[in-house]
Amino acid sequence: MIEFKKAGFHDLETLARTRQKVWDTTYRGIYPDHAIDDFDIGWHMARDRRRMMDRNQEFYLVMDGELCVGYFYYGTPHVPLKDHSFCLNALYLLPEYRGRGLGSKVFALLRRICEERGIPKFFNGCNTHNLPAQKFYYKMGGVVDVVNDGHQNPAEDQMYFEYYLRKEEASHEE
């Protein structure tokens, strides 16, 4: 049975090693090879530790029994986008766990959290070259707000999807 497990400081290495696996299958051919081949577990653990110290960040591991098969985290945006105060900062699953409805469950969780907190909208970033992720975010109801691409390093090419909890709020933004 697959479950979402709230992650803490004791999970930093698992989180970083899962990220390394996911990046190899997601970004190989998009990110420069050295970004994947020379993946620095310690650097990622330190960065995630700093982010976890923000009480407005929630980290989760996606667990299949004892095996970590993905992760996601949300809360304080890492990049500013208009007046958004809530962001899905990361959502990654190993390839064999994609297409099983897990991403939809994450989005249902995010929508519920936003409703409970009175947050009318949220956003997420996506590399412009990650076409499978784009397809998923469109399916989740995402509307592209900003595209920032054309960088020399394709890892920097990003697009941002917005999600509104109510359609009438989306129409006021346009």
PyMOL commands that set and color helices and strands:
alter all, ss='L'
color gray80, all
select helices_A, chain A and resi 9-26+33-37+41-52+95-97+102-117+131-139+154-156+167-173
alter helices_A, ss='H'
color red, helices_A
select strands_A, chain A and resi 2-6+57-64+67-75+87-93+121-127+143-148+158-164
alter strands_A, ss='S'
color yellow, strands_A
deselect
rebuild
show_as cartoon
